[in-house]
Amino acid sequence: MSRAEHIDVGKTADLARLRLTPEEAAAYGGQLDRILGYISQLERADTEGVEATAHPLGLTDALREDVAREGRGVEAALRNAPKRSGDQFLVPKVVE
């Protein structure tokens, strides 16, 4: 029994709302069988003593320091506003 027979390709296609011809289902079943074969090879790899990692590269936080600074001001913020009401943006009503 192949590994792909454990997964019903037709049912999976139905859940994904895909219409597959019998030829497509057979082709995808074969592809799925090869993918699951590669996964089983990975499962057999000796990982004893290998430290778990979320990423192969050492990443550092690239965020800048959070420092308070002067804002642009109301006039600069509203300069390109299509419509305004006093010191606020005026937008169409979207909720009744």
CNS distance restraints for C-alpha pairs under 8 A (distance, minus, plus):
assign (resid   1 and name CA) (resid   5 and name CA) 6.70 0.50 0.50
assign (resid   2 and name CA) (resid   6 and name CA) 7.64 0.50 0.50
assign (resid   2 and name CA) (resid  33 and name CA) 6.67 0.50 0.50
assign (resid   3 and name CA) (resid   7 and name CA) 7.71 0.50 0.50
assign (resid   3 and name CA) (resid  33 and name CA) 5.55 0.50 0.50
assign (resid   3 and name CA) (resid  36 and name CA) 6.60 0.50 0.50
assign (resid   3 and name CA) (resid  37 and name CA) 7.57 0.50 0.50
assign (resid   4 and name CA) (resid   8 and name CA) 7.59 0.50 0.50
assign (resid   4 and name CA) (resid  29 and name CA) 5.84 0.50 0.50
assign (resid   4 and name CA) (resid  30 and name CA) 7.26 0.50 0.50
assign (resid   4 and name CA) (resid  32 and name CA) 5.84 0.50 0.50
assign (resid   4 and name CA) (resid  33 and name CA) 4.68 0.50 0.50
assign (resid   4 and name CA) (resid  36 and name CA) 7.41 0.50 0.50
assign (resid   5 and name CA) (resid  29 and name CA) 7.78 0.50 0.50
assign (resid   7 and name CA) (resid  12 and name CA) 7.74 0.50 0.50
assign (resid   8 and name CA) (resid  12 and name CA) 6.16 0.50 0.50
assign (resid   9 and name CA) (resid  13 and name CA) 6.04 0.50 0.50
assign (resid   9 and name CA) (resid  25 and name CA) 6.23 0.50 0.50
assign (resid   9 and name CA) (resid  28 and name CA) 7.42 0.50 0.50
assign (resid   9 and name CA) (resid  29 and name CA) 6.34 0.50 0.50
assign (resid  10 and name CA) (resid  14 and name CA) 6.20 0.50 0.50
assign (resid  10 and name CA) (resid  20 and name CA) 7.55 0.50 0.50
assign (resid  10 and name CA) (resid  25 and name CA) 6.68 0.50 0.50
assign (resid  11 and name CA) (resid  15 and name CA) 6.23 0.50 0.50
assign (resid  12 and name CA) (resid  16 and name CA) 6.29 0.50 0.50
assign (resid  13 and name CA) (resid  17 and name CA) 6.02 0.50 0.50
assign (resid  13 and name CA) (resid  18 and name CA) 4.93 0.50 0.50
assign (resid  13 and name CA) (resid  19 and name CA) 6.74 0.50 0.50
assign (resid  13 and name CA) (resid  20 and name CA) 7.07 0.50 0.50
assign (resid  14 and name CA) (resid  18 and name CA) 5.71 0.50 0.50
assign (resid  14 and name CA) (resid  19 and name CA) 7.09 0.50 0.50
assign (resid  20 and name CA) (resid  24 and name CA) 5.66 0.50 0.50
assign (resid  20 and name CA) (resid  25 and name CA) 5.92 0.50 0.50
assign (resid  21 and name CA) (resid  25 and name CA) 6.22 0.50 0.50
assign (resid  22 and name CA) (resid  26 and name CA) 6.16 0.50 0.50
assign (resid  23 and name CA) (resid  27 and name CA) 6.18 0.50 0.50
assign (resid  24 and name CA) (resid  28 and name CA) 6.04 0.50 0.50
assign (resid  25 and name CA) (resid  29 and name CA) 5.96 0.50 0.50
assign (resid  26 and name CA) (resid  30 and name CA) 6.29 0.50 0.50
assign (resid  27 and name CA) (resid  31 and name CA) 6.31 0.50 0.50
assign (resid  28 and name CA) (resid  32 and name CA) 5.94 0.50 0.50
assign (resid  29 and name CA) (resid  33 and name CA) 6.12 0.50 0.50
assign (resid  30 and name CA) (resid  34 and name CA) 6.42 0.50 0.50
assign (resid  31 and name CA) (resid  35 and name CA) 6.25 0.50 0.50
assign (resid  32 and name CA) (resid  36 and name CA) 6.09 0.50 0.50
assign (resid  33 and name CA) (resid  37 and name CA) 6.14 0.50 0.50
assign (resid  34 and name CA) (resid  38 and name CA) 6.39 0.50 0.50
assign (resid  35 and name CA) (resid  39 and name CA) 6.39 0.50 0.50
assign (resid  36 and name CA) (resid  40 and name CA) 6.19 0.50 0.50
assign (resid  37 and name CA) (resid  41 and name CA) 6.39 0.50 0.50
assign (resid  38 and name CA) (resid  42 and name CA) 6.47 0.50 0.50
assign (resid  39 and name CA) (resid  43 and name CA) 6.29 0.50 0.50
assign (resid  40 and name CA) (resid  44 and name CA) 6.44 0.50 0.50
assign (resid  41 and name CA) (resid  45 and name CA) 6.68 0.50 0.50
assign (resid  55 and name CA) (resid  59 and name CA) 7.96 0.50 0.50
assign (resid  72 and name CA) (resid  76 and name CA) 5.84 0.50 0.50
assign (resid  72 and name CA) (resid  77 and name CA) 6.51 0.50 0.50
assign (resid  73 and name CA) (resid  77 and name CA) 6.26 0.50 0.50
assign (resid  74 and name CA) (resid  78 and name CA) 6.12 0.50 0.50
assign (resid  74 and name CA) (resid  87 and name CA) 6.58 0.50 0.50
assign (resid  75 and name CA) (resid  79 and name CA) 5.78 0.50 0.50
assign (resid  75 and name CA) (resid  87 and name CA) 7.94 0.50 0.50
assign (resid  78 and name CA) (resid  84 and name CA) 7.49 0.50 0.50
assign (resid  78 and name CA) (resid  87 and name CA) 7.69 0.50 0.50
assign (resid  78 and name CA) (resid  88 and name CA) 7.55 0.50 0.50
assign (resid  78 and name CA) (resid  89 and name CA) 7.04 0.50 0.50
assign (resid  81 and name CA) (resid  89 and name CA) 6.60 0.50 0.50
assign (resid  83 and name CA) (resid  89 and name CA) 6.33 0.50 0.50
assign (resid  83 and name CA) (resid  90 and name CA) 5.19 0.50 0.50
assign (resid  83 and name CA) (resid  91 and name CA) 7.21 0.50 0.50
assign (resid  84 and name CA) (resid  88 and name CA) 5.64 0.50 0.50
assign (resid  84 and name CA) (resid  89 and name CA) 4.51 0.50 0.50
assign (resid  84 and name CA) (resid  90 and name CA) 4.50 0.50 0.50
assign (resid  85 and name CA) (resid  89 and name CA) 6.22 0.50 0.50
assign (resid  85 and name CA) (resid  90 and name CA) 5.63 0.50 0.50
